[in-house]
């Protein structure tokens, strides 16, 4: 049963983490992030980062992996937002 629960966790993590991928693709072209909130992106990347730290602290690889992917993708979108905001 434990393997099933772990697999379930990885499946949920993959779906949740990869849900940021379409937004990252849309944010890549210059000027494409004007409708995104800088504060929301900062809060989200901070929260995901805290989840990574929590997952490390309790030794849960599902939490770490899922949120590390989220940090990377949301961090990319945040970088695009900063690029667009300060290069205009």
N, C-alpha and C positions, 0 to 999 in steps of 0.2 A: 504493500500500500504506500510506503514511503516513496518509492520510485515514481509511482503515479502522481503523487502530490508534487514532487519535484518537477516532473515533466509538465504538469499543469501550470506550475509557477513560471517555468521557462516560456511556455506558450503565451501566457498572459503578459509576461515581460516583453517578449518579442513584439506582440501586437501593440502594446502601449508605447514602447520605445520607438518603434518604427512609424508610429502615427505622426511623428514630427517630420518625417522625410519629405512629404509633399510640401510642407511649409518651407523647409530648407531649400527645396528646388525652386519654389516661387520667389524666395527672397534673394536669390543669387544675382539676377540682373540689377544693375544700378538703378536706384530710385524705386524699387519694388516694395520697400518696407514702410512707406509713409503712413499706412493705416495700422501699423503694429505699434502697440504701446511699449515704450522703452521700459517703463516701470514693471509692467507685467512680465516682460522677458527677464529682467533682473531678478524679480521675485521667483520666477519659475526656475531659472538656472541655480539660484541660491538654494531653493528647496530641494531640487534634485541632488545638488552637491551634498546637502545635509543627509539625504537618504543614502548616498554612497558611503559617507562616514559612518552612519548608523549600521549599514550592512556589514561594513568591515568590522565594526566593534562587536557585532553579534556573530560574525562568521557566516553570513548568509550570502552565498555567491549569486543567487537569483536576484536579490535586492541590489547588490553591487553592480552586476552586469546590466540589468535593466536601466538603472538610473545613470550609470556611466555613459551608456549610449544616449540617453536623454540629455545629459549634460553636454555631450559632444554636439548633438544636433541643434539643441536650443542655443548653445554657445555660438555655433556657426550663424544661426539666424540673428543673434544678438550682435555678432561682429558685423554682419551685413547692415543691420539697423544703425550701428555706430558709424560705419562707412558712409551710409547715405545721409545721416544727420549732419556729420561734420565736414563732408566734402561738397555740400551743396552751395 
